[in-house]
Amino acid sequence: MDNYWRFEMADYASRLPELLLAILVLIIGWIVAKIIEKAVFNLLKRTKWDNKLLGQSDPNTKRDRKWSSEKIISKIVYLFVLLFVFIWFFNLLNLTILAGPLAEMLSTILSFVPQLLKAALILLVAWIVAVVLKNIIQRIGKSQRVSQALKKSSFITNDQQLFSIVDQVANVVFYLVLLVFLPGILSALSIEGLSGPFSNMLQDFLAFIPNLLAAFLVVVIGWFIAKLVRDLVTNFLQALGIDQWARKLGLNKLTESNPLSKIVGYIVYILILIPVIITALEQLQLDGITEPAISMLEDVFTMIPNIIMAVILIIAGIYIGRFVARFVSSLLKNVGVDSFIHQLNIRTNRFSLSSLIGTLTQILIVFLFTVEALQLVELEFLVTIATGVLAYVPNVIAAVLIVGAAIIIGGFVERIVSSILTGDLQILGVISKYAIIALSVFMALDQLQVAQSIVQLAFMLILGGVALAFGLAFGLGGRDFAAKYLIKLDKRIEKTSVTKQTPSTFTQEDDDNHQDGFTPPPTI
């Protein structure tokens, strides 16, 4: 038993130098790995690798990212060196059960190094191309000639705006170049499951770029042409003096902010841009998106002449209505309508009848022109409503004329009755006036077709009530007067004999009656 323990102790003692050597290798290897990690990190940081990789042109930009590309690369190098150290450590301890898998993993990584170097080389080329293109775009875009040309075209207002746009375009190109090289990098790394779909997507995108550029060029060229034509039309109309004509026609209120020449120029500008946008959308060849948009723009472009004609019609209606209103007002005033209304003691302090009729005439004319304008722009629903309103206008005019005539006749009747009667009986003139007006109101409501059956029934009830009231008043209050009148009539009938006579023959009774001054009634 003692010999066994001695043998084991001797065996452990013989392995102690190997253990110490393995521990020393592990410690030194870890230190070397940390030194290499730090060196790689500092080297990449000095080269500003992270800023260049991400396209940041300002070196003083603070990076708030937790993991930068320098830190990631240095950490990968550190782990790679540490893996080699652990394999060496386990081999020194003869722990092949642990060293074997690590060695196989290291072998796999080392076999992957050529692919990794190939991918890194492709990435380096992509980065160089991207940086070169970015610098070219920035130099050209920020040049003095480009700045002056864009300022003249009113595309930019200052250099800061130009520099911001140029930097954005340069960054887009930078990342676009990296995306173009990305399928090659993934293919070099043998990541086929990711590189295949991404490559197909990139091919579709690259195939779409010519369409996008064509649409962009169409928009840019069309915009320049539209702007040029707008300026030419504006200057031409200003030279013709259209702004002065607009002031003479009283269009100052419509063109307070911009002169008429400028408004027409912008209308021409929009009319040119609409087909330009249609052509640009056709260049994109995105049928699902562009076809509805193109159809809408074509409908708008087709409707523009009708819209212009509708606007012209409405404006013409306003001016024609204003002219006719003035003519009608002056004609009625010269005829003496206002003085006639004044003679009827109808008070119109706020307005005169002639001006009211002129204003109504203007509204009617503008309404007629508006209906025609709605017909031109094919707004059938509004046309139907306007036509119904227009068809109802004669009824309104007839109702107004009936009430107006009733007011005039009522006032005339009131004056006649008041001049004939005296005392309390003059109230009959007022009653007659308002009775005529009430009758005209019922007639006007019937003309307006407002609940015709109810209006007619109400009128009949009121008329019947008045007749019944008059009959009762006469029957009860005038009973004695009626009896006296009936007695006189009965006596006269008794004295009168009804006989048939010829014009040449007279009886003694006729002669007596003639001498008494009484002429009998004719024989029936």
C-alpha positions as CSV (number, residue, x, y, z in Angstrom):
1,M,0.0,0.0,0.0
2,D,2.8,2.4,0.9
3,N,4.5,1.5,-2.4
4,Y,1.4,2.5,-4.3
5,W,1.2,5.9,-2.8
6,R,4.9,6.4,-3.4
7,F,4.4,5.5,-7.0
8,E,1.5,8.0,-7.4
9,M,3.4,10.8,-5.6
10,A,6.4,10.2,-7.8
11,D,4.1,10.3,-10.9
12,Y,2.5,13.6,-9.9
13,A,6.0,15.0,-9.0
14,S,7.2,14.1,-12.5
15,R,4.2,15.9,-14.1
16,L,4.5,19.0,-12.0
17,P,6.9,20.8,-14.4
18,E,4.4,20.2,-17.2
19,L,1.6,21.7,-15.2
20,L,3.7,24.7,-14.3
21,L,4.7,25.1,-17.9
22,A,1.1,24.8,-19.1
23,I,-0.1,27.4,-16.5
24,L,2.8,29.7,-17.6
25,V,1.8,29.3,-21.3
26,L,-1.8,30.1,-20.4
27,I,-0.9,33.2,-18.5
28,I,1.6,34.4,-21.1
29,G,-0.8,33.6,-23.9
30,W,-3.7,35.5,-22.3
31,I,-1.4,38.5,-21.8
32,V,-0.3,38.3,-25.5
33,A,-3.9,38.0,-26.6
34,K,-4.8,41.1,-24.7
35,I,-1.8,43.0,-26.1
36,I,-2.7,42.0,-29.6
37,E,-6.4,43.0,-29.0
38,K,-5.3,46.4,-27.7
39,A,-2.9,46.9,-30.6
40,V,-5.5,46.0,-33.2
41,F,-8.0,48.3,-31.6
42,N,-5.6,51.2,-31.5
43,L,-4.4,50.6,-35.0
44,L,-8.0,50.6,-36.4
45,K,-8.9,53.6,-34.3
46,R,-6.0,55.6,-35.7
47,T,-7.0,54.8,-39.2
48,K,-10.5,56.0,-38.4
49,W,-11.8,52.7,-39.9
50,D,-15.2,52.9,-38.3
51,N,-15.9,56.5,-39.6
52,K,-14.8,55.6,-43.1
53,L,-16.7,52.3,-43.1
54,L,-19.9,54.1,-42.1
55,G,-19.3,57.1,-44.3
56,Q,-19.0,59.7,-41.6
57,S,-17.1,62.7,-43.0
58,D,-16.7,64.5,-39.8
59,P,-13.9,62.9,-37.7
60,N,-14.9,64.8,-34.6
61,T,-18.3,63.2,-34.6
62,K,-19.0,61.6,-31.2
63,R,-19.9,57.9,-31.5
64,D,-22.3,56.8,-28.9
65,R,-22.4,53.2,-30.2
66,K,-21.6,50.5,-27.6
67,W,-19.9,48.3,-30.2
68,S,-17.8,49.8,-32.9
69,S,-16.2,48.0,-35.8
70,E,-12.7,48.4,-34.2
71,K,-13.9,46.8,-31.0
72,I,-15.6,43.9,-32.7
73,I,-12.5,43.1,-34.9
74,S,-10.1,43.4,-32.0
75,K,-12.3,41.1,-29.9
76,I,-12.4,38.5,-32.7
77,V,-8.6,38.6,-32.9
78,Y,-8.3,38.3,-29.1
79,L,-10.6,35.2,-29.1
80,F,-8.7,33.6,-31.9
81,V,-5.4,34.0,-30.1
82,L,-6.9,32.8,-26.9
83,L,-8.3,29.7,-28.6
84,F,-4.8,28.8,-29.9
85,V,-3.4,29.3,-26.3
86,F,-6.0,27.0,-24.8
87,I,-5.2,24.3,-27.4
88,W,-1.5,24.6,-26.5
89,F,-2.4,24.5,-22.8
90,F,-4.5,21.3,-23.0
91,N,-1.8,19.6,-25.2
92,L,0.9,20.4,-22.6
93,L,-1.4,18.7,-20.0
94,N,-2.0,15.8,-22.3
95,L,-5.8,16.5,-22.1
96,T,-6.5,15.4,-25.7
97,I,-10.2,15.0,-24.9
98,L,-10.4,18.8,-24.6
99,A,-7.7,19.7,-27.0
100,G,-9.1,17.6,-29.8
101,P,-12.5,19.5,-30.3
102,L,-10.7,22.8,-29.9
103,A,-8.1,21.8,-32.5
104,E,-10.8,20.8,-34.9
105,M,-12.6,24.1,-34.4
106,L,-9.4,25.9,-35.0
107,S,-8.8,23.9,-38.1
108,T,-12.2,24.8,-39.3
109,I,-11.6,28.4,-38.7
110,L,-8.2,28.3,-40.4
111,S,-9.8,26.6,-43.4
112,F,-12.3,29.4,-43.5
113,V,-9.6,32.0,-43.5
114,P,-9.1,32.0,-47.3
115,Q,-12.8,32.7,-47.8
116,L,-12.7,35.3,-45.1
117,L,-9.7,37.0,-46.8
118,K,-11.5,36.9,-50.1
119,A,-14.6,38.5,-48.6
120,A,-12.4,41.1,-46.8
121,L,-10.7,41.8,-50.1
122,I,-14.1,42.3,-51.9
123,L,-15.3,44.5,-49.0
124,L,-12.1,46.6,-49.2
125,V,-12.6,47.1,-53.0
126,A,-16.2,48.0,-52.3
127,W,-15.2,50.4,-49.7
128,I,-12.6,52.1,-51.9
129,V,-15.1,52.4,-54.8
130,A,-17.8,53.8,-52.5
131,V,-15.4,56.3,-50.9
132,V,-14.1,57.5,-54.4
133,L,-17.6,57.9,-55.7
134,K,-18.7,59.7,-52.6
135,N,-15.8,62.1,-52.8
136,I,-16.4,62.8,-56.5
137,I,-20.1,63.6,-55.8
138,Q,-19.2,65.9,-52.9
139,R,-16.6,67.8,-54.9
140,I,-18.8,68.2,-57.9
141,G,-21.9,69.0,-55.9
142,K,-20.2,71.6,-53.7
143,S,-18.4,73.3,-56.5
144,Q,-19.0,77.0,-57.2
145,R,-20.5,76.4,-60.7
146,V,-23.1,74.0,-59.4
147,S,-24.0,76.2,-56.5
148,Q,-24.5,79.3,-58.8
149,A,-26.5,77.3,-61.3
150,L,-28.9,75.9,-58.6
151,K,-29.3,79.3,-57.0
152,K,-30.2,80.8,-60.4
153,S,-32.9,78.2,-60.9
154,S,-34.2,78.9,-57.4
155,F,-33.7,75.2,-56.5
156,I,-31.7,76.2,-53.4
157,T,-31.4,79.4,-51.4
158,N,-28.0,79.1,-49.7
159,D,-24.8,77.0,-49.7
160,Q,-25.7,75.2,-46.5
161,Q,-28.8,73.8,-48.1
162,L,-26.8,72.7,-51.1
163,F,-24.1,71.0,-48.9
164,S,-26.7,69.2,-46.9
165,I,-28.4,67.8,-50.1
166,V,-25.0,66.9,-51.6
167,D,-23.9,65.0,-48.4
168,Q,-27.2,63.1,-48.4
169,V,-26.8,62.1,-52.0
170,A,-23.2,61.1,-51.5
171,N,-24.1,58.9,-48.5
172,V,-26.8,57.2,-50.5
173,V,-24.4,56.4,-53.3
174,F,-21.8,55.2,-50.7
175,Y,-24.2,52.6,-49.1
176,L,-25.6,51.7,-52.5
177,V,-22.1,50.7,-53.7
178,L,-21.7,48.6,-50.6
179,L,-25.0,46.9,-51.2
180,V,-24.0,46.1,-54.8
181,F,-20.9,44.3,-53.5
182,L,-22.7,42.6,-50.7
183,P,-23.8,39.5,-52.7
184,G,-20.2,38.9,-53.7
185,I,-19.1,39.1,-50.1
186,L,-21.8,36.7,-49.0
187,S,-20.9,34.3,-51.8
188,A,-17.2,34.4,-50.9
189,L,-18.2,33.4,-47.4
190,S,-20.2,30.5,-48.9
191,I,-23.4,31.8,-47.2
192,E,-25.6,30.6,-50.1
193,G,-28.9,30.6,-48.2
194,L,-28.6,34.4,-47.7
195,S,-26.6,35.4,-50.7
196,G,-29.1,33.9,-53.2
197,P,-32.3,35.7,-52.2
198,F,-30.3,38.9,-51.6
199,S,-28.7,38.7,-55.0
200,N,-32.0,38.2,-56.7
201,M,-33.5,41.2,-54.8
202,L,-30.4,43.3,-55.7
203,Q,-30.7,42.3,-59.4
204,D,-34.4,43.4,-59.4
205,F,-33.4,46.7,-57.8
206,L,-30.5,47.3,-60.2
207,A,-32.8,46.5,-63.1
208,F,-35.3,49.1,-61.8
209,I,-32.6,51.8,-61.5
210,P,-32.7,52.7,-65.2
211,N,-36.4,53.2,-65.0
212,L,-36.0,55.4,-61.9
213,L,-33.3,57.5,-63.6
214,A,-35.4,57.9,-66.7
215,A,-38.4,59.0,-64.5
216,F,-36.1,61.4,-62.6
217,L,-34.7,62.9,-65.8
218,V,-38.2,63.3,-67.3
219,V,-39.3,65.2,-64.1
220,V,-36.2,67.4,-64.0
221,I,-36.4,68.3,-67.8
222,G,-40.1,68.8,-67.6
223,W,-39.7,71.0,-64.5
224,F,-37.1,73.2,-66.2
225,I,-39.3,73.5,-69.4
226,A,-42.4,74.2,-67.3
227,K,-40.5,76.9,-65.3
228,L,-39.2,78.4,-68.5
229,V,-42.6,78.5,-70.2
230,R,-44.1,80.0,-67.0
231,D,-41.6,82.8,-67.0
232,L,-42.1,83.5,-70.7
233,V,-45.9,83.5,-70.4
234,T,-45.8,85.8,-67.3
235,N,-43.4,88.3,-69.0
236,F,-45.4,88.2,-72.2
237,L,-48.7,88.9,-70.4
238,Q,-47.0,91.7,-68.4
239,A,-45.8,93.2,-71.7
240,L,-49.3,93.1,-73.1
241,G,-50.5,95.0,-70.0
242,I,-53.0,92.3,-68.8
243,D,-52.5,93.4,-65.2
244,Q,-53.7,96.9,-66.1
245,W,-56.7,95.5,-67.9
246,A,-57.5,93.4,-64.8
247,R,-57.5,96.5,-62.7
248,K,-59.8,98.3,-65.1
249,L,-62.2,95.3,-65.0
250,G,-62.2,95.3,-61.2
251,L,-60.3,92.1,-60.7
252,N,-58.1,93.7,-58.1
253,K,-59.9,91.8,-55.3
254,L,-59.3,88.5,-57.0
255,T,-55.6,89.2,-57.7
256,E,-54.5,91.1,-54.5
257,S,-51.6,88.8,-53.6
258,N,-50.4,88.0,-57.2
259,P,-51.0,89.8,-60.5
260,L,-53.2,88.1,-63.1
261,S,-50.2,87.5,-65.4
262,K,-48.4,85.5,-62.7
263,I,-51.6,83.5,-62.0
264,V,-51.9,82.6,-65.7
265,G,-48.2,81.7,-65.7
266,Y,-48.6,79.3,-62.8
267,I,-51.7,77.7,-64.5
268,V,-49.6,77.1,-67.6
269,Y,-46.8,75.7,-65.3
270,I,-49.2,73.2,-63.8
271,L,-50.7,72.2,-67.2
272,I,-47.2,71.3,-68.4
273,L,-46.2,69.4,-65.2
274,I,-49.3,67.1,-65.4
275,P,-48.3,65.3,-68.6
276,V,-44.7,65.4,-67.4
277,I,-45.7,63.5,-64.2
278,I,-47.8,61.1,-66.3
279,T,-44.7,60.3,-68.5
280,A,-42.5,59.9,-65.5
281,L,-44.9,57.4,-63.9
282,E,-45.1,55.5,-67.2
283,Q,-41.3,55.2,-67.1
284,L,-41.4,53.5,-63.7
285,Q,-43.4,50.6,-65.2
286,L,-45.1,49.9,-61.9
287,D,-48.5,49.1,-63.3
288,G,-50.2,48.4,-60.0
289,I,-49.3,51.8,-58.7
290,T,-48.9,53.9,-61.8
291,E,-52.0,52.9,-63.7
292,P,-54.5,54.3,-61.1
293,A,-52.3,57.5,-60.7
294,I,-52.0,57.9,-64.5
295,S,-55.7,57.4,-65.0
296,M,-56.5,60.0,-62.4
297,L,-54.1,62.5,-63.9
298,E,-55.5,61.9,-67.3
299,D,-59.0,62.5,-66.1
300,V,-57.8,65.7,-64.4
301,F,-56.0,66.8,-67.6
302,T,-59.1,66.0,-69.7
303,M,-61.3,68.0,-67.3
304,I,-59.0,71.1,-67.2
305,P,-60.5,72.7,-70.4
306,N,-64.0,72.2,-69.0
307,I,-62.9,73.6,-65.6
308,I,-61.4,76.7,-67.3
309,M,-64.6,77.2,-69.4
310,A,-66.7,76.8,-66.3
311,V,-64.6,79.4,-64.4
312,I,-64.9,81.8,-67.4
313,L,-68.7,81.2,-67.5
314,I,-69.0,82.0,-63.8
315,I,-66.9,85.2,-64.1
316,A,-68.8,86.2,-67.2
317,G,-72.1,85.6,-65.4
318,I,-70.9,87.8,-62.5
319,Y,-70.1,90.7,-64.8
320,I,-73.2,90.3,-67.0
321,G,-75.3,90.0,-63.9
322,R,-73.8,93.2,-62.5
323,F,-74.4,95.0,-65.7
324,V,-78.0,93.8,-66.0
325,A,-78.6,94.6,-62.3
326,R,-77.5,98.2,-62.8
327,F,-79.6,98.5,-66.0
328,V,-82.7,97.1,-64.4
329,S,-82.3,99.2,-61.3
330,S,-81.8,102.4,-63.2
331,L,-84.7,101.6,-65.6
332,L,-87.1,100.9,-62.7
333,K,-85.9,104.1,-60.9
334,N,-86.5,106.2,-64.0
335,V,-90.0,104.6,-64.5
336,G,-90.9,105.8,-61.0
337,V,-91.2,102.5,-59.2
338,D,-89.6,103.9,-56.0
339,S,-91.7,107.0,-56.0
340,F,-94.9,104.9,-56.6
341,I,-94.0,102.7,-53.6
342,H,-93.3,105.9,-51.5
343,Q,-96.8,107.2,-52.5
344,L,-98.3,104.0,-51.2
345,N,-96.8,104.7,-47.8
346,I,-94.7,101.5,-48.0
347,R,-91.6,102.1,-46.0
348,T,-88.3,100.8,-47.4
349,N,-85.7,102.8,-45.5
350,R,-82.9,100.2,-45.9
351,F,-83.2,99.6,-49.6
352,S,-85.2,100.7,-52.6
353,L,-87.4,98.4,-54.6
354,S,-85.5,99.1,-57.8
355,S,-82.2,98.1,-56.2
356,L,-83.8,95.0,-54.7
357,I,-85.1,93.8,-58.1
358,G,-81.7,94.5,-59.7
359,T,-79.9,92.5,-57.0
360,L,-82.4,89.6,-57.5
361,T,-81.9,89.8,-61.2
362,Q,-78.1,89.6,-60.8
363,I,-78.4,86.6,-58.5
364,L,-80.7,84.8,-61.0
365,I,-78.2,85.5,-63.9
366,V,-75.2,84.3,-61.9
367,F,-77.2,81.2,-60.9
368,L,-78.0,80.4,-64.5
369,F,-74.4,80.7,-65.5
370,T,-73.4,78.5,-62.5
371,V,-75.8,75.8,-63.7
372,E,-74.2,75.8,-67.1
373,A,-70.7,75.7,-65.5
374,L,-71.7,72.7,-63.4
375,Q,-73.0,71.0,-66.6
376,L,-69.6,71.5,-68.2
377,V,-67.7,69.9,-65.4
378,E,-70.2,67.0,-65.4
379,L,-71.4,67.4,-61.8
380,E,-74.7,65.8,-62.5
381,F,-75.9,65.7,-58.9
382,L,-75.4,69.4,-58.4
383,V,-76.9,70.1,-61.8
384,T,-80.0,68.2,-60.9
385,I,-80.4,70.2,-57.6
386,A,-79.7,73.5,-59.4
387,T,-82.2,72.6,-62.2
388,G,-84.9,71.8,-59.6
389,V,-84.2,75.1,-57.8
390,L,-84.3,77.0,-61.1
391,A,-87.6,75.3,-62.1
392,Y,-89.0,76.5,-58.7
393,V,-88.0,80.1,-59.3
394,P,-91.1,81.1,-61.4
395,N,-93.3,80.0,-58.6
396,V,-91.4,82.1,-56.2
397,I,-91.6,85.1,-58.5
398,A,-95.3,84.6,-59.0
399,A,-95.8,84.3,-55.2
400,V,-93.8,87.5,-54.6
401,L,-95.8,89.3,-57.3
402,I,-99.1,88.2,-55.8
403,V,-98.2,89.4,-52.3
404,G,-96.7,92.6,-53.7
405,A,-99.8,93.3,-55.8
406,A,-102.0,92.5,-52.8
407,I,-100.1,95.0,-50.6
408,I,-100.5,97.7,-53.2
409,I,-104.2,97.0,-53.8
410,G,-104.8,96.6,-50.1
411,G,-103.3,100.0,-49.4
412,F,-105.3,101.5,-52.2
413,V,-108.6,100.0,-50.9
414,E,-107.8,101.1,-47.4
415,R,-107.4,104.8,-48.5
416,I,-110.7,104.6,-50.5
417,V,-112.7,103.1,-47.7
418,S,-111.2,105.4,-45.1
419,S,-112.1,108.5,-47.3
420,I,-115.7,107.4,-47.7
421,L,-116.4,106.3,-44.1
422,T,-116.0,108.4,-41.0
423,G,-115.6,107.7,-37.3
424,D,-115.3,104.1,-36.1
425,L,-116.3,102.8,-39.5
426,Q,-112.8,103.7,-40.9
427,I,-111.5,100.5,-39.3
428,L,-113.3,98.7,-42.2
429,G,-110.5,100.1,-44.4
430,V,-107.8,98.4,-42.3
431,I,-109.9,95.2,-42.2
432,S,-110.2,95.3,-46.0
433,K,-106.5,95.8,-46.5
434,Y,-105.5,92.9,-44.3
435,A,-108.2,90.7,-45.7
436,I,-106.8,91.3,-49.2
437,I,-103.2,90.6,-47.9
438,A,-104.4,87.4,-46.2
439,L,-106.1,86.2,-49.4
440,S,-102.9,86.9,-51.3
441,V,-100.8,84.9,-48.7
442,F,-103.0,81.9,-49.3
443,M,-102.7,82.4,-53.1
444,A,-98.9,82.7,-52.7
445,L,-98.7,79.5,-50.6
446,D,-100.8,77.7,-53.2
447,Q,-98.4,79.1,-55.9
448,L,-95.4,77.9,-53.9
449,Q,-97.0,74.4,-53.7
450,V,-96.6,74.4,-49.9
451,A,-99.1,71.9,-48.5
452,Q,-101.7,72.8,-51.1
453,S,-104.5,70.7,-49.7
454,I,-104.0,72.1,-46.1
455,V,-103.8,75.6,-47.4
456,Q,-107.0,75.3,-49.5
457,L,-108.8,73.6,-46.6
458,A,-107.7,76.4,-44.2
459,F,-108.8,79.1,-46.6
460,M,-112.2,77.5,-47.1
461,L,-112.6,77.1,-43.3
462,I,-111.7,80.8,-42.7
463,L,-114.0,82.0,-45.5
464,G,-116.8,79.9,-44.2
465,G,-116.2,81.1,-40.7
466,V,-116.3,84.7,-41.8
467,A,-119.6,84.1,-43.8
468,L,-121.2,82.4,-40.8
469,A,-120.1,85.1,-38.5
470,F,-121.5,87.8,-40.8
471,G,-124.8,85.8,-41.2
472,L,-125.1,85.4,-37.4
473,A,-124.3,89.0,-36.8
474,F,-126.9,90.2,-39.3
475,G,-129.5,87.7,-38.2
476,L,-129.2,88.5,-34.5
477,G,-128.2,92.1,-34.4
478,G,-130.2,93.3,-37.4
479,R,-133.4,91.4,-36.7
480,D,-135.6,94.6,-36.2
481,F,-134.2,96.3,-39.3
482,A,-134.8,93.2,-41.4
483,A,-138.5,92.8,-40.1
484,K,-139.2,96.5,-40.9
485,Y,-137.8,96.1,-44.4
486,L,-139.7,92.9,-45.1
487,I,-143.1,94.6,-44.0
488,K,-142.5,97.4,-46.4
489,L,-141.7,95.0,-49.2
490,D,-144.9,93.0,-48.4
491,K,-147.1,96.1,-48.6
492,R,-145.6,97.1,-51.9
493,I,-146.2,93.7,-53.4
494,E,-149.9,93.8,-52.3
495,K,-150.4,97.2,-54.1
496,T,-148.8,96.0,-57.2
497,S,-150.6,93.7,-59.6
498,V,-148.7,91.8,-62.1
499,T,-150.4,91.9,-65.5
500,K,-149.3,91.5,-69.1
501,Q,-149.3,94.8,-71.1
502,T,-148.4,95.9,-74.5
503,P,-146.4,99.2,-75.2
504,S,-149.4,100.9,-77.0
505,T,-152.3,100.0,-74.6
506,F,-152.9,101.6,-71.2
507,T,-155.6,100.7,-68.6
508,Q,-157.3,103.0,-66.2
509,E,-155.1,101.6,-63.5
510,D,-152.0,102.4,-65.5
511,D,-153.1,105.9,-66.0
512,D,-153.8,106.3,-62.3
513,N,-150.4,104.9,-61.4
514,H,-148.7,107.2,-63.9
515,Q,-150.4,110.2,-62.4
516,D,-149.3,109.1,-59.0
517,G,-145.7,108.9,-60.2
518,F,-145.5,105.1,-59.9
519,T,-144.2,102.9,-62.7
520,P,-145.0,99.3,-62.3
521,P,-142.2,96.7,-62.7
522,P,-142.0,94.9,-66.1
523,T,-144.0,91.8,-66.5
524,I,-142.0,88.6,-66.1
